[in-house]
Amino acid sequence: MNGREWLARRMDERGMSYTRYDNSFPWIEDFPNAQKMFNGMLKTDWPKSLASAARQVHPAHASMFHGLGVHC
């Protein structure tokens, strides 16, 4: 999971201006709002969100990891 890409997509959805350079954002139009958006990433249930992707790209995932505490 790339947090910068995730945040850039959220800012794009909201029409927020920013400058992206390599692995950073040297300037963000509304930094406090961007920080609130980024904090939302912490509230995401990633195992649940990614489970459907795992099933789509790796149909044998559930059977391979059965009994190992990996839920999909």
C-alpha positions in Angstrom: 0.0 0.0 0.0 1.4 3.3 -1.1 0.1 6.0 1.2 1.2 8.9 -1.0 -0.6 7.4 -4.0 -3.7 6.9 -1.9 -3.6 10.5 -0.6 -3.0 11.9 -4.1 -6.1 10.1 -5.4 -8.2 11.5 -2.6 -6.9 15.0 -3.2 -7.5 14.6 -7.0 -11.1 13.5 -6.2 -11.7 16.7 -4.3 -9.9 19.0 -6.8 -7.2 19.9 -4.3 -4.0 21.3 -5.7 -0.6 19.9 -4.6 2.9 19.4 -5.8 4.3 16.0 -5.9 8.1 15.3 -6.0 9.5 11.8 -5.9 8.3 10.4 -2.6 6.9 13.6 -1.1 4.4 16.4 -1.3 6.5 19.6 -0.9 3.3 21.7 -1.2 -0.4 21.0 -0.5 -3.0 23.6 -1.0 -4.9 22.7 2.2 -2.6 20.8 4.4 -4.9 20.4 7.4 -7.6 18.9 5.2 -5.1 16.6 3.5 -3.9 15.5 6.9 -7.5 14.7 7.9 -7.9 12.7 4.7 -4.7 10.8 5.3 -5.7 10.1 8.9 -8.8 8.3 7.4 -6.4 5.8 6.0 -5.7 4.6 9.6 -9.4 3.9 10.1 -9.7 1.6 7.0 -10.1 -2.1 7.8 -7.4 -3.1 5.3 -7.7 -6.9 5.7 -11.4 -6.6 4.9 -10.9 -4.1 2.1 -8.1 -6.2 0.4 -9.8 -9.6 0.9 -11.9 -9.2 -2.3 -8.9 -8.2 -4.3 -7.0 -11.3 -3.0 -9.9 -13.5 -4.1 -9.9 -11.9 -7.5 -6.2 -12.0 -8.2 -5.4 -15.2 -6.3 -8.4 -17.6 -6.3 -6.4 -20.3 -4.3 -5.6 -17.8 -1.6 -8.2 -19.1 0.9 -7.3 -22.8 0.5 -3.6 -22.1 0.6 -3.8 -20.2 3.9 -6.6 -22.2 5.5 -5.8 -22.8 9.2 -3.0 -20.2 9.4 -5.1 -17.3 10.8 -5.3 -15.5 7.5 -8.9 -14.5 6.8 -10.1 -13.8 3.3 
